[in-house]
Amino acid sequence: MKKVFYLNTCDTCRKILAQFDLTDWELREIKKEPITKEELAEMHKKTKSYEALFSKKSTQIKLRGLDVKALTEKDCKELLLDHYTFLKRPVFITDNEIFVGNDKKNLETLRMFFGVS
């Protein structure tokens, strides 16, 4: 399995995806085709945390009046399944590894994985 979950309207996602050869990867635009329960379960199995997959920058947090500090793992899971903007992007997932988000450390690890400097 080689999948990338991303948002087409996200400049950061587009910049990151452009750095790598994704010829044999399945690209999933999460607004058009939201993640499934099974895919979220697979991501959770690799991260051991729904919070690790949860974007605290989602516009939905303010719109819904959510207190991010009060969210439980169950809340994060339900929100991730409810609206695509709650997923930290992009998510690269293989049979053995997962790379979540666009923080500097994750991007460095992703570049090493792809052999790009």
Short mmCIF file of the C-alpha atoms (twelve columns), coordinates in Angstrom:
data_MODEL
# 
_entry.id   MODEL 
# 
loop_
_atom_site.group_PDB 
_atom_site.id 
_atom_site.type_symbol 
_atom_site.label_atom_id 
_atom_site.label_alt_id 
_atom_site.label_comp_id 
_atom_site.label_asym_id 
_atom_site.label_seq_id 
_atom_site.Cartn_x 
_atom_site.Cartn_y 
_atom_site.Cartn_z 
_atom_site.pdbx_PDB_model_num 
ATOM 1   C CA . MET A 1   0.000   0.000  0.000  1 
ATOM 2   C CA . LYS A 2   1.197   3.482  -0.914 1 
ATOM 3   C CA . LYS A 3   -1.340  6.260  -0.368 1 
ATOM 4   C CA . VAL A 4   -1.194  9.994  0.079  1 
ATOM 5   C CA . PHE A 5   -4.120  11.804 1.673  1 
ATOM 6   C CA . TYR A 6   -4.059  15.502 0.835  1 
ATOM 7   C CA . LEU A 7   -6.196  18.544 0.130  1 
ATOM 8   C CA . ASN A 8   -5.967  19.973 -3.386 1 
ATOM 9   C CA . THR A 9   -6.701  23.533 -2.221 1 
ATOM 10  C CA . CYS A 10  -3.841  23.422 0.305  1 
ATOM 11  C CA . ASP A 11  -0.714  25.149 -1.048 1 
ATOM 12  C CA . THR A 12  1.473   23.386 1.512  1 
ATOM 13  C CA . CYS A 13  0.195   19.959 0.411  1 
ATOM 14  C CA . ARG A 14  0.818   20.785 -3.240 1 
ATOM 15  C CA . LYS A 15  4.379   21.976 -2.511 1 
ATOM 16  C CA . ILE A 16  5.171   18.840 -0.529 1 
ATOM 17  C CA . LEU A 17  3.697   16.448 -3.106 1 
ATOM 18  C CA . ALA A 18  5.628   18.191 -5.904 1 
ATOM 19  C CA . GLN A 19  8.938   17.224 -4.232 1 
ATOM 20  C CA . PHE A 20  8.461   13.483 -4.714 1 
ATOM 21  C CA . ASP A 21  7.928   10.944 -7.471 1 
ATOM 22  C CA . LEU A 22  4.449   9.650  -6.644 1 
ATOM 23  C CA . THR A 23  3.974   7.663  -9.857 1 
ATOM 24  C CA . ASP A 24  3.102   4.425  -8.066 1 
ATOM 25  C CA . TRP A 25  1.216   6.059  -5.189 1 
ATOM 26  C CA . GLU A 26  -2.561  6.353  -4.825 1 
ATOM 27  C CA . LEU A 27  -3.429  10.033 -4.407 1 
ATOM 28  C CA . ARG A 28  -6.552  10.720 -2.352 1 
ATOM 29  C CA . GLU A 29  -8.038  14.182 -2.346 1 
ATOM 30  C CA . ILE A 30  -9.834  14.101 1.009  1 
ATOM 31  C CA . LYS A 31  -12.442 16.717 0.200  1 
ATOM 32  C CA . LYS A 32  -13.713 14.751 -2.812 1 
ATOM 33  C CA . GLU A 33  -13.184 11.343 -1.213 1 
ATOM 34  C CA . PRO A 34  -13.096 11.515 2.608  1 
ATOM 35  C CA . ILE A 35  -11.182 8.962  4.635  1 
ATOM 36  C CA . THR A 36  -13.065 5.825  5.629  1 
ATOM 37  C CA . LYS A 37  -13.321 4.211  9.062  1 
ATOM 38  C CA . GLU A 38  -11.006 1.457  7.812  1 
ATOM 39  C CA . GLU A 39  -8.389  3.930  6.576  1 
ATOM 40  C CA . LEU A 40  -8.535  5.871  9.833  1 
ATOM 41  C CA . ALA A 41  -8.135  2.597  11.761 1 
ATOM 42  C CA . GLU A 42  -5.044  1.785  9.661  1 
ATOM 43  C CA . MET A 43  -3.583  5.244  10.354 1 
ATOM 44  C CA . HIS A 44  -4.333  4.842  14.071 1 
ATOM 45  C CA . LYS A 45  -2.635  1.445  14.117 1 
ATOM 46  C CA . LYS A 46  0.562   3.096  12.863 1 
ATOM 47  C CA . THR A 47  0.436   6.295  14.967 1 
ATOM 48  C CA . LYS A 48  -1.199  4.778  18.094 1 
ATOM 49  C CA . SER A 49  -3.092  8.051  18.464 1 
ATOM 50  C CA . TYR A 50  -6.001  9.884  16.863 1 
ATOM 51  C CA . GLU A 51  -4.630  13.111 18.304 1 
ATOM 52  C CA . ALA A 52  -1.453  12.645 16.216 1 
ATOM 53  C CA . LEU A 53  -3.664  12.696 13.114 1 
ATOM 54  C CA . PHE A 54  -5.771  15.625 14.302 1 
ATOM 55  C CA . SER A 55  -5.118  19.119 12.939 1 
ATOM 56  C CA . LYS A 56  -5.408  21.726 15.644 1 
ATOM 57  C CA . LYS A 57  -5.391  24.336 12.864 1 
ATOM 58  C CA . SER A 58  -8.696  23.209 11.343 1 
ATOM 59  C CA . THR A 59  -11.077 26.064 10.611 1 
ATOM 60  C CA . GLN A 60  -13.847 23.867 12.009 1 
ATOM 61  C CA . ILE A 61  -12.472 24.178 15.557 1 
ATOM 62  C CA . LYS A 62  -13.451 27.831 15.844 1 
ATOM 63  C CA . LEU A 63  -16.682 27.371 13.869 1 
ATOM 64  C CA . ARG A 64  -17.807 24.609 16.234 1 
ATOM 65  C CA . GLY A 65  -16.519 26.314 19.362 1 
ATOM 66  C CA . LEU A 66  -14.311 23.338 20.286 1 
ATOM 67  C CA . ASP A 67  -11.864 23.398 23.171 1 
ATOM 68  C CA . VAL A 68  -8.890  21.520 21.682 1 
ATOM 69  C CA . LYS A 69  -7.369  20.861 25.114 1 
ATOM 70  C CA . ALA A 70  -10.540 19.099 26.260 1 
ATOM 71  C CA . LEU A 71  -10.762 16.713 23.293 1 
ATOM 72  C CA . THR A 72  -10.384 13.013 24.039 1 
ATOM 73  C CA . GLU A 73  -9.066  10.343 21.676 1 
ATOM 74  C CA . LYS A 74  -12.689 9.356  20.999 1 
ATOM 75  C CA . ASP A 75  -13.583 12.982 20.175 1 
ATOM 76  C CA . CYS A 76  -10.622 13.220 17.777 1 
ATOM 77  C CA . LYS A 77  -11.659 9.978  16.062 1 
ATOM 78  C CA . GLU A 78  -15.249 11.152 15.595 1 
ATOM 79  C CA . LEU A 79  -14.174 14.583 14.324 1 
ATOM 80  C CA . LEU A 80  -11.658 13.050 11.894 1 
ATOM 81  C CA . LEU A 81  -14.450 10.961 10.390 1 
ATOM 82  C CA . ASP A 82  -16.888 13.879 10.429 1 
ATOM 83  C CA . HIS A 83  -14.966 16.519 8.469  1 
ATOM 84  C CA . TYR A 84  -11.924 16.361 6.195  1 
ATOM 85  C CA . THR A 85  -10.265 19.507 7.600  1 
ATOM 86  C CA . PHE A 86  -9.578  17.770 10.919 1 
ATOM 87  C CA . LEU A 87  -6.977  15.499 9.277  1 
ATOM 88  C CA . LYS A 88  -3.416  16.775 9.617  1 
ATOM 89  C CA . ARG A 89  -2.110  16.945 6.061  1 
ATOM 90  C CA . PRO A 90  -0.607  15.481 4.042  1 
ATOM 91  C CA . VAL A 91  -0.566  11.863 5.208  1 
ATOM 92  C CA . PHE A 92  1.759   9.452  3.415  1 
ATOM 93  C CA . ILE A 93  1.080   5.827  4.357  1 
ATOM 94  C CA . THR A 94  2.749   2.585  3.296  1 
ATOM 95  C CA . ASP A 95  2.457   -0.962 4.584  1 
ATOM 96  C CA . ASN A 96  5.097   -0.214 7.223  1 
ATOM 97  C CA . GLU A 97  5.271   3.537  7.716  1 
ATOM 98  C CA . ILE A 98  3.229   6.676  8.110  1 
ATOM 99  C CA . PHE A 99  4.220   10.326 7.727  1 
ATOM 100 C CA . VAL A 100 1.699   12.815 9.090  1 
ATOM 101 C CA . GLY A 101 1.598   16.541 8.588  1 
ATOM 102 C CA . ASN A 102 3.956   19.205 7.380  1 
ATOM 103 C CA . ASP A 103 6.194   19.920 10.360 1 
ATOM 104 C CA . LYS A 104 9.923   20.207 9.672  1 
ATOM 105 C CA . LYS A 105 10.952  16.922 11.334 1 
ATOM 106 C CA . ASN A 106 8.294   14.933 9.464  1 
ATOM 107 C CA . LEU A 107 9.318   16.477 6.122  1 
ATOM 108 C CA . GLU A 108 12.985  15.618 6.745  1 
ATOM 109 C CA . THR A 109 12.023  12.004 7.487  1 
ATOM 110 C CA . LEU A 110 9.845   11.917 4.386  1 
ATOM 111 C CA . ARG A 111 12.695  13.232 2.215  1 
ATOM 112 C CA . MET A 112 14.986  10.510 3.594  1 
ATOM 113 C CA . PHE A 113 12.307  7.904  2.855  1 
ATOM 114 C CA . PHE A 114 12.118  9.085  -0.773 1 
ATOM 115 C CA . GLY A 115 15.884  9.567  -1.030 1 
ATOM 116 C CA . VAL A 116 15.521  13.266 -1.793 1 
ATOM 117 C CA . SER A 117 17.872  15.808 -0.218 1 
# 
